[in-house]
Amino acid sequence: MITAALVLLSVPSKGAFAVSKGILETVAQDCTKSTGSLRIEACAVRSVRPTDSGCLSFIVGGLIDSTGLAYLPDGAPYLGETRRDGDIGYEQYDGD
């Protein structure tokens, strides 16, 4: 019961992000493309993809849509839900 409550509150992912934040940023700054799964500290990463504006790290999770972390030093093109099929939606995430 407690585990279910912690998962519903996203405690595992928030904890993993908090522990891994520094190394995730370092990996994102380098942003070497990877299509194989890897572990970055406490985060299970499915793939890493460089973009023109930064780096996308897709993490294990999500039901239908891919989930991940974006490192975009100049900011996201927009914040919010995806606008059309194949688009990426962004929201600010700092682990809180």
Secondary structure, 3 states (H helix, E strand, C coil): CHHHHHHHCCHHHHHHHHHHHHHHHHHHHHCCCECCCEEECCEEEEEEEEECCEEEEEECCCCCCCEEEEECCCCCCCCECCCCCCCCCECCCCCC
